[in-house]
């Protein structure tokens, strides 16, 4: 009897998990509003830290400024 109850509980748990996995969940990217000034500061930090080469830095700054105009 105890074995039947345990088996029944396992079946119910598996069904519940299957139902959860079949539900569609849409992942929405976070909305981030960063000012142009902050983006320029971040680019400068990336350049100063070596993450961006000077040429890449200039390209990104120009791209950012052009996107505002």
N, C-alpha and C positions, 0 to 999 in steps of 0.2 A: 504494500500500500504506500509506504513512504517513498519507494522507488518510483512509483507512478506519479506521485505528487511532484517529486523532484524533476522528473522528465517533463511533466506538464509545465512546470515553472520555466524550464529551459526553453521549451517551445514558445511560450509566451514572450520570453525575453528576446529570442531570435526574431520573432515576428515584429516586435516593437522596434528593434534595430533596423530591420529591413524597411519598415515604414519610414523611419527617419532618413534613411539613406536615399529613398526614392523621392523625397521632397526636394523640389528645386530651390536652391538658395542662390540668390544673386548677390555677388560681392560688389559693393560700390566703393570706388576709390575715395579716399578722404578728400574733402574740399579744403584746400590750403590757399590762403590769400597772403602772399608775401609781397611786400612793397618792392618797387624797383631798387630803392636804396639798399634794402637788405640783400637783395640778389647781387648787387654790385659788391657789397661787403663780403658776401659769401664767395664770390668769384675771386676777389683779391686774396682772401684767406687760402683758397685752394691754390692760387698761384704761389703765394708766399710759402705754403707748406709743401710745394713740389708736386701737388696733384695735377696741376695744369702747367704746361710749358708756356712761356711768354707769348708765343704766337697763338696758341689755343686760347689763352686768356683774352687777347685782343679780339679774336674772332667771336668769342662768347659775349664780350662786352658790346661789340658792334651789333651783334644779333639781338641782344636784349634792348639796346637803345632803339634800333630800327623797329622792333615790335611795338614800341610805345607810340611812335610817330604816326 
